[in-house]
Amino acid sequence: MKYFFETYGCQMNKAESASAEQKLIARGWQESESAEDADLILINTCSVRATAESRIHGRLGAYTALRREGKKKFTLIVMGCMAQRLMDGLKKQFPVVDYVVGNFQKKFFDEIFEAVEQGRHLDELEETPVYTFDSVSYEKGSFSAFVPIMHGCNNFCTYCIVPYVRGREISRNPQEVLAELDQLNQHGVKEITVLGQNVNSYCWNLKENVSEVSTQVLDKLKKDSSLKASDYMFFPQLLELIADHLRKTQSSIGWVRFMSSHPKDLSDDLIDVIAREEVVCRHIHLPVQHGSTAVLKRMNRVYTREHYLELVKKIRKAIPNVSLTSDILLGFPGETEEDFEQTVDLMKEVGYETAYMYYYNPREGTPAASYPDQIPVETKKARLQKIIDLQQEITKVEMKKQLGTTVKALVEGVSHNDENELIARTERDERVVFAADKKLIGQFVKVNLDELSGITFRGTLQETC
């Protein structure tokens, strides 16, 4: 039997899709090249932005038409955040959907797959009270893998729907994380990205062997002198544990990345670990969202412009060649021209390598959706275009600083533009193209960065690592 997967949204979705796909492969399923030829179609959905849900609505419309044609019988599963948000309402709107699997129903995948294989249908899926982590999130043939270590969010930014569809923060047992690393090592994985909706809020109670909420634990440690910080593992300690484990096991995994980080939780300890551990990549994605303290307060981001800039200074002092990237949200309700200009100034001061930039779209069920001072779409688009143009210039400046250096890179595949060239990714999360033999795919190499073409370096192979 054949399956076809579509994944939208964040890296966590990609990790969860990879886990579900591994279950299918273990059962003997094969991947189909097209939906038209598949027995099972899975759509992993995103609800963070309205545009993502609009695309999924379009795909469900296409599958409705495909079922009407009746050329091949198929089962359609919709999973992920949009599934969690709409649940049975999604099936009512699109009867073509056979199963809606929310974020807290993943344990039923094996039962669903068995039912599909036997030509029957499960009538009801219960919702579990706690999110469960899969044992491995690996995409067949890939040299990189995502490793979820925590799930959910307690921050409740006023524009964000994630806490409502992903639930409260829960951290993964560190021993399960290490066990997954060992499995990935057996597959020859060279790079992992440690994941969480707010990855640096990870917290595990070592004494009780249970997940806890980091902010609550830190508050208790301040108030109760009888409690010991050593009884808890926070994200910096987990990152150190991972690095130490990779050394001791002589793992194939040579790089560790992580995302996404909330500025309020990026501690001095974490900065020290990144600076000290060579296996941790010198790249930090640090979403600022906005450059105005007044707007940040309305967003409930719990930090100020000044705090963020001070954090950037600490990072750059401790990790001189670090690459910083960010998320920037324009056109939030009540944003003035002065607020916008503060964002422009912050971008210039920080010097992000790249940034994901977007303008505010109200998400139903979030506080900001009901704020009265919404910004006109035309104004939002104009402001967004201005910072896109600015970031393109900043990116050129920052990337040109790397020209002439020799860097380590992981070869990912053949260049799309020239089959005689390979494309690799650097520690700073930059792309470099160079002439070399295909046998180097999946290997670490040293490359000299000769010139810049757009946002991709052109380089010369120096040696293999």
Backbone hydrogen bonds, N-H to C=O, Kabsch-Sander energy under -0.5 kcal/mol:
donor,donor_aa,acceptor,acceptor_aa,energy
3,Y,30,Q,-2.2
4,F,40,L,-2.2
6,E,42,L,-2.4
8,Y,44,N,-2.4
14,K,10,C,-1.5
15,A,11,Q,-2.5
16,E,12,M,-2.4
17,S,13,N,-2.5
18,A,14,K,-2.3
19,S,15,A,-1.9
20,A,16,E,-2.1
21,E,17,S,-2.6
22,Q,18,A,-2.0
23,K,19,S,-1.5
24,L,20,A,-1.7
25,I,21,E,-2.6
26,A,22,Q,-2.3
27,R,23,K,-1.0
27,R,24,L,-0.6
28,G,25,I,-1.6
29,W,24,L,-2.4
30,Q,1,M,-2.4
32,S,3,Y,-3.4
37,D,34,S,-0.9
38,A,35,A,-1.7
39,D,2,K,-2.1
40,L,2,K,-1.6
41,I,75,T,-3.1
42,L,4,F,-2.6
43,I,77,I,-2.6
44,N,6,E,-3.2
44,N,42,L,-0.5
45,T,43,I,-0.7
45,T,79,M,-2.6
52,A,49,R,-0.7
53,E,49,R,-1.3
54,S,50,A,-2.2
55,R,51,T,-1.9
56,I,52,A,-1.8
57,H,53,E,-2.5
58,G,54,S,-1.9
59,R,55,R,-1.9
60,L,56,I,-2.6
61,G,57,H,-2.0
62,A,58,G,-1.9
63,Y,59,R,-2.2
64,T,60,L,-1.9
65,A,61,G,-1.8
66,L,62,A,-2.0
67,R,63,Y,-2.3
68,R,64,T,-1.7
69,E,65,A,-1.7
70,G,66,L,-1.1
71,K,66,L,-0.5
75,T,39,D,-2.3
77,I,41,I,-3.0
77,I,75,T,-0.5
78,V,99,Y,-2.8
79,M,43,I,-2.9
79,M,77,I,-0.5
80,G,101,V,-1.0
81,C,45,T,-1.4
84,Q,80,G,-2.2
85,R,81,C,-2.4
86,L,82,M,-2.2
87,M,83,A,-2.5
89,G,86,L,-2.0
90,L,87,M,-1.9
91,K,87,M,-0.7
92,K,88,D,-1.8
93,Q,89,G,-1.8
94,F,90,L,-2.3
97,V,94,F,-2.3
98,D,76,L,-2.2
99,Y,76,L,-1.8
101,V,78,V,-2.8
101,V,99,Y,-0.6
102,G,100,V,-0.7
105,Q,102,G,-1.8
108,F,105,Q,-2.0
109,F,106,K,-1.9
112,I,108,F,-2.7
113,F,109,F,-3.0
114,E,110,D,-2.2
115,A,111,E,-2.2
116,V,112,I,-2.5
117,E,113,F,-2.2
118,Q,114,E,-1.6
119,G,115,A,-0.5
119,G,116,V,-1.0
120,R,115,A,-2.7
128,T,104,F,-2.8
128,T,126,E,-0.5
140,K,138,Y,-0.6
142,S,139,E,-2.3
145,A,191,E,-1.9
146,F,137,S,-0.7
147,V,193,T,-2.7
149,I,195,L,-2.8
150,M,195,L,-1.2
151,H,170,I,-2.5
153,C,167,G,-2.4
158,T,299,M,-1.8
160,C,157,C,-1.6
164,Y,161,I,-1.2
165,V,161,I,-1.2
165,V,162,V,-0.7
166,R,162,V,-2.9
167,G,162,V,-0.5
167,G,163,P,-0.9
170,I,151,H,-2.4
172,R,149,I,-3.0
176,E,173,N,-0.9
177,V,173,N,-1.6
178,L,174,P,-2.2
179,A,175,Q,-2.0
180,E,176,E,-2.0
181,L,177,V,-1.9
182,D,178,L,-1.8
183,Q,179,A,-1.7
184,L,180,E,-2.6
185,N,181,L,-2.1
186,Q,182,D,-1.5
187,H,183,Q,-1.0
188,G,185,N,-1.4
189,V,184,L,-2.3
190,K,143,F,-2.8
191,E,143,F,-1.7
192,I,255,W,-2.0
193,T,145,A,-2.2
194,V,192,I,-0.5
194,V,257,R,-3.2
195,L,147,V,-2.2
196,G,259,M,-1.1
199,V,196,G,-0.9
199,V,260,S,-1.8
200,N,260,S,-0.5
201,S,198,N,-2.2
202,Y,199,V,-1.2
204,W,233,M,-2.3
205,N,210,V,-3.2
206,L,204,W,-0.9
206,L,231,D,-2.2
207,K,231,D,-1.1
209,N,205,N,-1.8
210,V,205,N,-1.2
212,E,203,C,-1.9
214,S,201,S,-0.8
214,S,212,E,-0.6
217,V,213,V,-2.3
218,L,214,S,-2.9
219,D,215,T,-1.7
220,K,216,Q,-2.1
221,L,217,V,-2.6
222,K,218,L,-1.4
223,K,219,D,-1.3
224,D,220,K,-2.7
225,S,223,K,-0.6
227,L,224,D,-1.4
231,D,228,K,-1.6
232,Y,229,A,-1.8
233,M,204,W,-3.0
234,F,232,Y,-0.6
235,F,202,Y,-0.8
238,L,234,F,-2.2
239,L,235,F,-2.7
240,E,236,P,-2.0
241,L,237,Q,-2.4
242,I,238,L,-2.6
243,A,239,L,-2.4
244,D,240,E,-2.7
245,H,241,L,-2.4
246,L,242,I,-2.4
247,R,243,A,-1.7
248,K,244,D,-2.5
249,T,245,H,-2.2
250,Q,247,R,-1.0
251,S,246,L,-2.1
254,G,190,K,-2.5
254,G,252,S,-0.6
255,W,190,K,-1.4
256,V,279,V,-2.5
257,R,192,I,-2.8
259,M,194,V,-2.1
261,S,285,H,-1.1
265,D,262,H,-2.0
266,L,262,H,-0.6
266,L,263,P,-0.8
267,S,265,D,-1.1
271,I,267,S,-1.9
272,D,268,D,-2.3
273,V,269,D,-2.1
274,I,270,L,-2.4
275,A,271,I,-2.2
276,R,272,D,-2.0
277,E,273,V,-3.0
278,E,276,R,-0.7
280,V,277,E,-1.3
281,C,256,V,-2.4
281,C,279,V,-0.6
283,H,281,C,-1.8
284,I,323,S,-2.5
286,L,284,I,-0.8
286,L,325,T,-2.9
288,V,327,D,-0.8
289,Q,327,D,-3.0
290,H,288,V,-1.9
293,T,291,G,-0.5
296,L,292,S,-2.6
297,K,293,T,-2.2
298,R,294,A,-1.6
299,M,295,V,-2.0
300,N,296,L,-0.6
300,N,297,K,-0.9
301,R,296,L,-2.4
308,Y,304,T,-2.2
309,L,305,R,-2.4
310,E,306,E,-2.2
311,L,307,H,-2.1
312,V,308,Y,-2.2
313,K,309,L,-1.9
314,K,310,E,-2.1
315,I,311,L,-2.4
316,R,312,V,-2.7
317,K,313,K,-2.1
318,A,314,K,-2.1
319,I,315,I,-2.8
322,V,319,I,-1.9
323,S,282,R,-2.0
324,L,322,V,-0.5
325,T,284,I,-2.0
326,S,354,T,-1.1
328,I,356,Y,-2.6
329,L,289,Q,-2.7
330,L,328,I,-0.6
330,L,358,Y,-2.5
334,G,373,D,-2.2
335,E,332,F,-2.4
340,F,336,T,-2.3
341,E,337,E,-2.3
342,Q,338,E,-1.7
343,T,339,D,-1.3
344,V,340,F,-2.0
345,D,341,E,-2.5
346,L,342,Q,-2.1
347,M,343,T,-2.4
348,K,344,V,-1.9
349,E,345,D,-2.2
350,V,346,L,-2.8
351,G,347,M,-2.4
352,Y,347,M,-0.5
353,E,324,L,-2.9
354,T,324,L,-0.6
356,Y,326,S,-3.0
357,M,355,A,-0.7
358,Y,328,I,-2.1
360,Y,330,L,-3.0
364,E,362,P,-0.5
366,T,363,R,-2.0
368,A,158,T,-2.5
369,A,366,T,-1.1
370,S,367,P,-1.7
371,Y,368,A,-1.3
374,Q,372,P,-1.1
375,I,331,G,-0.5
380,K,376,P,-2.2
381,K,377,V,-2.7
382,A,378,E,-2.0
383,R,379,T,-2.3
384,L,380,K,-2.5
385,Q,381,K,-2.4
386,K,382,A,-1.6
387,I,383,R,-1.8
388,I,384,L,-2.2
389,D,385,Q,-2.4
390,L,386,K,-2.0
391,Q,387,I,-2.9
392,Q,388,I,-2.1
393,E,389,D,-1.4
394,I,390,L,-2.3
395,T,391,Q,-3.1
396,K,392,Q,-1.7
397,V,393,E,-2.0
398,E,394,I,-2.8
399,M,395,T,-2.7
400,K,396,K,-2.2
401,K,397,V,-0.9
402,Q,399,M,-1.7
403,L,400,K,-1.1
404,G,449,L,-3.5
405,T,402,Q,-1.9
407,V,405,T,-0.5
407,V,447,V,-2.9
409,A,445,V,-2.5
410,L,425,R,-2.5
411,V,409,A,-0.6
411,V,443,Q,-2.6
412,E,423,I,-2.4
413,G,423,I,-1.4
415,S,418,D,-0.5
415,S,421,E,-2.7
421,E,418,D,-1.9
422,L,434,F,-3.1
423,I,413,G,-2.8
424,A,432,V,-2.6
425,R,410,L,-2.2
426,T,430,E,-2.9
427,E,408,K,-1.0
429,D,426,T,-1.9
431,R,455,I,-0.6
432,V,424,A,-2.4
433,V,457,F,-2.7
434,F,422,L,-2.0
436,A,420,N,-1.0
440,L,437,D,-1.8
441,I,438,K,-2.0
442,G,411,V,-2.4
443,Q,440,L,-2.2
445,V,409,A,-2.7
446,K,463,E,-3.6
447,V,407,V,-2.8
448,N,460,T,-2.8
449,L,405,T,-2.8
450,D,448,N,-0.9
450,D,458,R,-1.8
451,E,458,R,-1.9
453,S,456,T,-3.1
454,G,452,L,-0.5
455,I,453,S,-0.5
456,T,453,S,-1.7
457,F,431,R,-2.9
458,R,451,E,-2.8
459,G,433,V,-2.9
460,T,448,N,-1.8
462,Q,446,K,-3.2
463,E,446,K,-1.3
465,C,444,F,-2.6
